[in-house]
């Protein structure tokens, strides 16, 4: 009788049935496993491909953004008098090139007509006008530009040019600063070149606006045109904006599993591809192995297997059906019933524990997605949601709202001289003080860096007076020094205010308050400035 508890074990039951299956054939089992494994393998490989593509795309995006920000800083700090002194300009470019060698193919400064003034390490003596370059045409209008990837005129290697306008104090474009990076530079597309996807798969970087393959990890197709529309359906969808995972036959007639991810800073997208022959290789190996077994008793095997699994996995099937109903929203997320004290019951109980953890994690992640990790304040996403809701209420109720854009004065000096830990503590203390100023139904958010936003909603009567009162209270909380690591520090705040109603647009309202804040900052610390009336 001591054997009785053993039969509560699913393992024992499967062993008994497995021994029987060894004598009755394996063909039906192979077909069943293939059906179940196909979806799981597609799901698993899709997730892995998407994760890999996202990682590489983020690395490429980060490198492009880093170069854009470097050009922006250089254009902002370039002495304008050097535009009339090519020798000094070239020395200045050489110094920046050595300090920040991100643009491996060099830097060049052009006047508004596209004539090169100075360059490094390539001199402009042999360079003609660059007015026909796409990045110059866009940059000279006042916008940062990423040009079409091309083969360098002098280096004869594939490269990516970028252009940034050079402005004077009035905002007039006085020239264009351009930089070029070799696509094969070790600090540019390294993640693309080093990453491998299976044996025959790979990564492809595509510029849809140029209809060009920028680079690839596995084939020499850099700077070749993309296929014509109609040849590769999934490629056509990606060119039109599709992002995600799918299976399709490529232009070479090979079926592939592909993941498409955007590279936001450039407008490109990255494709991670893997032939389905590799994806389904485990199933093919299993089928070949199982097909070698006898199939004489296939019918008996299927009947026994179906009957056995129906009995053995009945509770698991019920649990799966229960879970499907929860997924479809028919019933709320709740623990599954545990019907038997065996491995299935243990699995169901384990699932219930995981479900509980997932529900807790989901609530925590929802909070993190809408709040700043450092200060605990609402972040830019939550601020945008609340601003949209507030404008909707304004339209319904005929009320007004005001946006106060706050920028700290003196924070950068503390952060630069004493480190990020002290700077983080300063931001936490600022957040704590500002919380005491706003009402419970208003919003205090950190929009990034040392910038905060206060949203005053459902305003009636003396709206401007109320907003200025809150602004003065904000300035007042900065009068007391901040205690940081045992020392007292003084900071101030500049505030820009914009007023809106139901017909206002959220982004324009925030931009107006931001611009007003910059005017207040120019007027001196502790100043308040209203946005211009629309």
Secondary structure, 3 states (H helix, E strand, C coil): CCCHHHHHCHHHHHHHHHHHHHHHCCHHHHHHHHHHHHHHHHHHHHHHHHHHHHHHHHHHHHHHHHHHHHHHHHHHHCCHHHHHCHHHHHHHHHHHHHHCCCCCCEEEEECCCCCEEEEECCCCCCCCCCCCCHHHHHHCCCCCEECCCEECCCCCCEEEEEEEEEECCCCCEEEEEEEEEECCCCCCCHHHHHCCCCCCCEEEEEECCCCEEEEECCCCCCCEECCCCCCCHHHHHHHCCCCEEEEEECCCCCEEEEEEEEECCCCEEEEEEEEHHHHCHHHHHHHHHHHCCCCCCHHHHHHHHHHHHHHHCHHHHHHHHHHHHHHHCCCCCCCCCCCCCCHHHHHHHHHHHHHHHHHHHHHHHHHHHCECCCCCCECHHHHHHHHHHHHHHHHHHCCEEEEEEEEEECHHHHHHHHCHHHHHHHHHHHHHHHHCCCCCCCEEEEEECCEEEEEEEEECCCHHHHHHHHHHHHHHCCCCCEEECCEEECCEEEEEEEEECCCCCHHHHHHHHHHHHHHHHHHCCCCEEECCCC
